[in-house]
């Protein structure tokens, strides 16, 4: 296992490499393949992707491995339930904004049941009673409204995104009911909350992403495709993709 000093040295080297790569890629015109994939910033995105992978290897993955080793499965499940319950009000607003009153009713039921009988959301009695969870965010709502996703983006430390989802993240922050917490406490809580959301999400996808990396000829392109597929399915709420019109013969 690497020492903290080695990890920091590797990360700093990666940041220097990123700076050089960005300077070079800024002068490069996007390839026809990049334009076809709606990724006009591909050289820059690839450079950021590489430093994100370095961040993962040096900092995030060791943290995830310790989290898995030190927190038993039941504890991780309770944390996941709690974080999901906290996002209930945001999901409810987006259910309504998407014109999905039935799903909004399910969200409200889950939030009330799990916040009370589930001890603040640590447990999921609503799920056992046949009210399944789902998650919505403003990025998905913008997609339902027909707003185009825009070009593919790779966000430093955060990963794949696009302008529509970046705007959605901003809107989600404004909708977060924890904004009602007084300012001094809110800064601490918001930082801790987002950190735990990241740890929870990545701990669940760690093995899947490792398999994608092992089986990919071009890991960057695979992640770009996977991100778009997942987001498209989330926007459709699991419904089949609409059939494309065939040209007249």
PyMOL commands that set and color helices and strands:
alter all, ss='L'
color gray80, all
select helices_A, chain A and resi 4-25+32-36+42-70+73-86+88-97+101-116+125-128+138-144+163-175+177-180+183-215+219-235
alter helices_A, ss='H'
color red, helices_A
select strands_A, chain A and resi 152-155+159-162
alter strands_A, ss='S'
color yellow, strands_A
deselect
rebuild
show_as cartoon
